[in-house]
Amino acid sequence: MNDRNLAPWFLIGGLILAFVVSLSLVVSLLNPPLIDVIWLFVFMLTSGLTTIAAAYGFYRWRLIQRFKSLRWALVTTITLTVILTFANVWYTAQLMFISEHDLILTTALLFFAGIVSVVSMFFIASAMIMQIREVSSAAERLARGDLNSRIVVQGNDELAQLGQTFNMMAEALQAVDRQKQQLEQTRRDLIAWVSHDLRTPLAAIRAMNEAIIDGVVADPQTIAEYTYNIQRETQHLTRLIDDLFELSKLDTGHFRLTCEPTSLHDLISDTIGSLMAQAERDQITLSGQVSEQVGLVNLAADKIQRVLYNLLDNALKYTPKGGSITITAQREGSHVYVKVHNTGSAIAPEDTSRLFESFYRGEASRASSPTGDRGTGLGLAIARGFVVAHGGEIGVESTPMRGTTFWFTLP
């Protein structure tokens, strides 16, 4: 029930309480005749109903909002309250036939109490208005773009709660602004990175194709080499476009996971088999081990195989000749823990926290890997998206002495 619905009941309850307290005091202390008690009751009922009706009308039609200043609205309210109190007491005193001396004294005391109450309310209203002006000033600064605008909250009343709500709103707007700036920076980086990654293979394809067409190269061996390189650059463009498509589906949520019980052992074995030729060519030992405790896992096989492929492909690019790559899977509690460890390479600490960002490859390795292969910078971002979509986590640990380990979990 809101304040508007509670107001009539509050007024009626106050009137009943006033009757009970006042008549109890009069009867117990003065012991007046029954007729006086009846007349007093009738007068108090008439006066109380009239006063409460006026007060409710003042509240119901929001007359206080007609004032241009809250200070004067409050002063007017307390003045009316004092006048109503004065009228009730003065008429009640006359009804009780008190002496002229007592009536004059009562009137003087009522005037004194009323004036003191009005002056006190003026200063109380000023303190409340100062708090409201602080909120108004902070809101104006916020509207001008000062997202650091805050209010010093004091007390526990409604104005203090308003200040706390304002601060929460300002913090939320500041967080949205930071996110907006990050998104804008990401958009600019995306355009720059995609332009770079598209320009490089296209320029290479164009140069080699023009050399063949113009007859600059004529011997079959060089033409075959150029044709092979054109094919490699075309494959790089295809991977980039495919990765961008996957990433866009992850960012917009327009992809569906079709999960079913799957053998993780088979997925790892198939992924190792697809990259074994590349590993042997680079003289890298590639092996895998799956714990017997890992049975069937409820997952989307195509997505997790893509995660495994991306992690192994990334490890192959940065593992020197003679190194080794080991992929293991074991059960830990209610999760399956998969690790891809490669020797001989380490990632700088400042890069580990950003490896799973789109297009991030670190300044030192941006153009290519140690093997000369260029990546799209999206493989780890896509792997993270697929793992998170399964309800798992992904991370990396790297030390110069032990190498690098990428890991992820699956429920």
C-alpha positions in Angstrom: 0.0 0.0 0.0 1.5 3.4 -1.0 1.6 6.6 1.0 -1.5 8.0 -0.8 -3.6 5.1 0.4 -2.2 5.2 3.9 -2.9 8.9 4.5 -6.6 8.7 5.3 -6.1 5.8 7.7 -3.2 7.7 9.4 -5.5 10.8 9.8 -8.3 8.7 11.3 -6.0 6.9 13.6 -4.5 10.1 14.8 -7.9 11.6 15.5 -9.0 8.5 17.5 -5.7 8.6 19.5 -6.2 12.3 20.2 -9.7 11.7 21.5 -8.6 8.8 23.8 -5.6 10.7 25.2 -7.3 14.0 25.7 -10.5 12.7 27.3 -8.6 10.3 29.5 -6.5 13.2 30.9 -9.5 15.4 31.5 -11.6 12.7 33.1 -8.8 11.3 35.3 -7.4 14.6 36.4 -10.4 17.0 36.6 -13.3 14.6 37.1 -15.7 17.0 35.4 -19.5 16.5 35.3 -20.9 14.2 32.6 -22.5 17.1 30.7 -19.2 18.9 30.4 -17.5 15.7 29.1 -20.3 15.3 26.5 -19.9 19.0 25.3 -16.2 18.6 25.2 -16.5 15.4 23.2 -18.9 17.1 20.7 -16.6 20.1 20.3 -13.5 18.0 19.9 -15.3 15.8 17.3 -16.4 18.8 15.3 -13.1 20.6 15.5 -11.1 17.5 14.9 -13.1 16.4 11.8 -12.9 19.9 10.4 -9.2 20.2 10.9 -8.4 16.7 9.6 -10.6 17.3 6.5 -8.7 20.5 5.8 -5.4 18.8 6.2 -6.4 15.9 4.0 -7.6 18.3 1.3 -4.3 20.1 1.5 -2.5 16.8 1.0 -4.9 15.3 -1.5 -4.8 18.2 -4.0 -1.0 18.7 -3.5 -1.5 22.4 -2.6 2.1 22.4 -1.2 3.3 22.1 -4.8 1.7 25.5 -5.7 4.5 27.3 -3.9 7.7 28.3 -5.8 9.9 27.6 -2.7 9.9 24.5 -0.5 11.0 26.7 2.4 7.9 28.9 2.3 5.7 25.8 1.7 6.9 24.3 4.9 6.6 27.6 6.8 3.1 28.0 5.5 2.3 24.5 6.6 3.5 24.9 10.1 1.8 28.3 10.3 -1.5 26.8 9.4 -0.9 24.0 11.9 -0.2 26.6 14.6 -3.4 28.5 13.7 -5.5 25.4 13.8 -3.9 24.5 17.2 -4.5 28.0 18.5 -8.2 27.9 17.4 -8.8 24.5 18.9 -7.3 25.4 22.3 -8.8 28.9 22.5 -12.3 27.7 21.7 -11.9 24.8 24.0 -10.8 27.1 26.8 -13.8 29.3 26.3 -16.1 26.3 26.3 -14.7 25.3 29.7 -15.5 28.8 31.0 -12.0 29.5 32.3 -11.3 32.9 33.8 -10.4 35.9 31.7 -7.0 35.9 33.3 -6.3 32.3 32.4 -7.7 32.9 28.9 -5.4 35.8 28.3 -2.4 33.9 29.7 -3.3 30.8 27.5 -3.6 33.1 24.4 -0.3 34.7 25.1 1.4 31.3 25.5 -0.2 30.0 22.3 1.1 33.1 20.4 4.6 32.5 21.9 4.7 28.8 21.0 3.3 29.5 17.5 5.9 32.1 16.6 8.7 30.0 18.0 7.5 27.0 16.0 7.3 29.0 12.7 10.8 30.5 13.2 12.2 27.0 14.1 10.5 25.5 11.0 12.1 28.2 8.8 15.6 27.1 9.8 14.7 23.4 9.6 13.3 24.0 6.1 16.6 25.8 5.2 18.6 22.7 6.2 16.4 20.5 4.1 16.7 22.8 1.2 20.5 22.8 1.4 20.4 19.1 0.9 18.0 19.3 -2.0 20.2 22.0 -3.6 23.3 19.7 -3.3 21.4 17.1 -5.2 20.3 19.6 -7.8 23.8 21.0 -8.2 25.3 17.5 -8.6 22.6 16.6 -11.2 23.4 19.8 -13.1 27.1 18.8 -13.2 26.2 15.3 -14.3 24.0 16.7 -17.1 27.0 18.8 -18.3 29.0 15.6 -18.6 30.9 15.5 -15.3 30.4 11.8 -14.5 32.6 12.1 -11.4 29.8 14.2 -9.7 28.9 12.7 -6.4 26.9 13.8 -3.2 28.2 13.6 0.3 25.5 11.6 2.0 24.7 12.3 5.6 21.9 10.8 7.7 19.4 8.1 7.0 16.3 9.9 5.9 14.6 10.1 2.5 17.0 12.9 1.3 20.0 10.7 2.3 18.4 7.8 0.4 17.9 10.1 -2.6 21.6 11.1 -2.4 22.6 7.4 -2.3 20.4 6.6 -5.3 21.9 9.6 -7.2 25.4 8.3 -6.5 24.5 4.8 -7.7 23.0 6.3 -10.8 26.2 8.4 -11.5 28.4 5.3 -11.0 26.2 3.3 -13.4 26.4 6.1 -16.0 30.2 6.2 -15.5 30.5 2.5 -16.0 28.3 2.7 -19.2 30.5 5.6 -20.4 33.7 3.5 -19.8 32.1 0.6 -21.6 31.1 2.9 -24.5 34.7 4.2 -24.8 36.1 0.7 -24.7 33.6 -0.4 -27.4 34.6 2.6 -29.5 38.3 1.9 -29.1 37.6 -1.8 -30.0 35.7 -0.7 -33.1 38.6 1.5 -34.2 41.1 -1.3 -33.4 38.9 -3.8 -35.3 38.9 -1.6 -38.4 42.6 -1.0 -38.2 43.5 -4.7 -37.6 41.1 -6.1 -40.2 42.4 -3.6 -42.8 46.0 -4.6 -42.0 45.2 -8.3 -42.1 43.3 -8.0 -45.3 45.8 -5.7 -47.0 48.8 -7.8 -46.5 47.7 -11.1 -48.2 45.8 -9.1 -50.9 49.0 -7.1 -51.7 51.0 -10.3 -51.8 48.5 -12.1 -54.1 48.3 -9.1 -56.4 52.1 -8.7 -56.7 52.7 -12.4 -57.4 49.8 -12.6 -59.8 50.9 -9.5 -61.7 54.4 -10.9 -61.9 53.1 -14.1 -63.5 50.7 -12.2 -65.9 53.4 -9.7 -67.0 55.9 -12.5 -67.6 58.3 -11.2 -65.0 58.7 -14.8 -63.9 58.6 -17.4 -66.6 60.4 -20.5 -65.3 58.1 -23.2 -64.1 59.7 -23.6 -60.7 59.2 -19.9 -59.8 55.6 -19.9 -61.2 54.9 -23.0 -59.1 56.3 -21.3 -56.0 54.2 -18.2 -56.7 51.1 -20.3 -57.2 51.7 -22.1 -53.9 52.2 -18.8 -52.1 49.0 -17.4 -53.6 47.2 -20.5 -52.4 48.6 -19.9 -48.9 47.5 -16.3 -48.8 44.1 -17.3 -50.1 43.8 -19.8 -47.3 44.8 -17.1 -44.8 42.1 -14.8 -46.1 39.6 -17.7 -45.8 40.6 -18.4 -42.2 40.3 -14.7 -41.4 36.8 -14.4 -42.9 35.7 -17.6 -41.2 37.0 -16.4 -37.8 35.3 -13.0 -38.2 32.0 -14.8 -39.0 32.4 -17.1 -35.9 33.3 -14.1 -33.7 30.3 -12.1 -34.9 28.0 -15.0 -34.1 29.6 -15.2 -30.6 29.3 -11.5 -30.0 25.6 -11.3 -31.1 24.6 -14.7 -29.5 23.3 -15.9 -32.9 24.7 -19.4 -32.6 23.3 -22.5 -31.0 25.0 -25.3 -29.1 23.9 -28.8 -29.9 25.3 -30.7 -26.9 25.3 -34.5 -26.7 27.4 -37.1 -24.8 30.7 -37.2 -26.6 34.0 -39.0 -26.2 36.6 -36.3 -25.4 39.3 -39.0 -26.0 38.1 -39.2 -29.7 38.0 -35.5 -30.1 41.6 -35.1 -28.8 42.8 -38.0 -30.9 41.2 -36.6 -34.1 42.7 -33.1 -33.5 46.2 -34.5 -32.9 45.9 -36.6 -36.1 44.9 -33.6 -38.2 48.0 -31.6 -37.0 50.5 -34.5 -36.8 51.9 -33.9 -40.2 52.6 -30.3 -39.4 54.2 -31.2 -36.1 56.5 -33.8 -37.8 57.5 -31.3 -40.4 58.5 -28.8 -37.7 60.2 -31.6 -35.7 57.8 -31.2 -32.8 56.6 -34.1 -30.6 52.8 -34.0 -30.3 51.1 -36.3 -27.8 47.9 -36.6 -25.8 46.7 -38.4 -22.7 43.1 -38.7 -21.4 42.4 -40.0 -17.9 40.3 -43.1 -17.6 38.0 -41.2 -15.2 36.9 -38.9 -18.1 34.0 -40.7 -19.7 31.4 -39.1 -22.0 31.1 -35.4 -21.7 27.9 -33.5 -22.7 29.2 -30.9 -25.2 29.0 -29.6 -28.8 31.6 -31.7 -30.5 32.3 -29.3 -33.4 32.8 -26.3 -31.1 35.1 -28.1 -28.6 37.1 -29.6 -31.5 37.6 -26.1 -32.8 38.8 -25.0 -29.3 41.3 -27.9 -29.3 42.4 -27.2 -32.9 43.0 -23.5 -32.1 45.0 -24.2 -29.0 47.1 -26.9 -30.6 47.6 -24.8 -33.8 48.7 -21.8 -31.6 51.1 -24.0 -29.7 52.7 -25.4 -32.9 53.3 -21.8 -34.1 55.3 -20.9 -31.0 57.1 -24.1 -30.2 60.7 -24.2 -31.5 62.1 -27.2 -33.4 62.8 -30.1 -31.1 60.1 -29.0 -28.6 57.1 -30.9 -27.5 53.4 -30.3 -27.1 51.3 -32.4 -24.7 47.5 -32.3 -24.3 45.9 -33.9 -21.3 42.4 -34.3 -19.9 41.5 -35.3 -16.4 38.5 -35.1 -14.1 38.5 -32.7 -11.2 35.3 -32.8 -9.2 32.3 -32.0 -11.4 34.5 -30.6 -14.2 36.9 -31.9 -16.9 40.2 -30.1 -16.9 42.0 -30.0 -20.3 45.6 -28.7 -20.7 47.7 -27.9 -23.8 51.3 -27.5 -22.7 54.2 -26.6 -25.0 57.9 -26.3 -24.2 60.4 -23.7 -25.2 58.2 -20.6 -25.3 57.0 -18.1 -22.7 54.5 -15.3 -22.8 55.2 -11.9 -21.2 53.1 -11.3 -18.1 51.7 -8.1 -19.6 50.3 -10.1 -22.5 48.7 -13.1 -20.7 45.8 -11.0 -19.4 44.9 -9.9 -23.0 45.6 -13.0 -25.0 41.9 -13.9 -25.3 41.0 -10.4 -26.7 40.1 -10.2 -30.4 43.0 -9.5 -32.7 45.5 -9.3 -29.8 48.8 -10.9 -30.5 51.3 -8.9 -28.6 53.5 -6.2 -30.2 56.5 -8.5 -30.6 54.6 -11.2 -32.5 52.0 -9.2 -34.3 53.1 -9.8 -37.8 53.9 -13.5 -37.6 54.8 -16.4 -35.3 58.4 -17.7 -35.0 57.6 -20.2 -37.8 56.7 -17.4 -40.2 52.9 -18.2 -40.1 50.5 -15.3 -39.7 47.5 -15.8 -37.5 44.3 -13.9 -37.5 44.5 -13.0 -33.8 41.0 -14.4 -33.3 41.6 -18.1 -32.5 42.0 -17.6 -28.8 39.0 -15.2 -28.6 36.8 -17.8 -30.4 38.1 -20.6 -28.1 37.2 -18.5 -25.1 33.7 -17.8 -26.5 33.0 -21.5 -27.1 34.3 -22.6 -23.7 32.3 -19.9 -21.9 29.2 -20.8 -23.9 29.5 -24.4 -22.5 29.7 -22.9 -18.9 33.4 -23.5 -18.5 36.5 -21.3 -18.0 39.7 -20.8 -20.0 43.1 -19.4 -19.0 46.9 -19.5 -19.6 49.9 -20.0 -17.4 53.4 -19.3 -18.7 56.9 -19.3 -17.2 60.3 -19.1 -19.0 61.6 -22.3 -17.5 58.5 -24.6 -17.9 56.9 -23.2 -21.1 53.3 -22.3 -21.6 50.1 -24.1 -20.7 46.6 -23.2 -22.0 43.8 -24.8 -20.1 40.0 -24.9 -20.1 37.3 -26.6 -18.1 34.0 -28.2 -19.1 31.1 -29.1 -16.8 
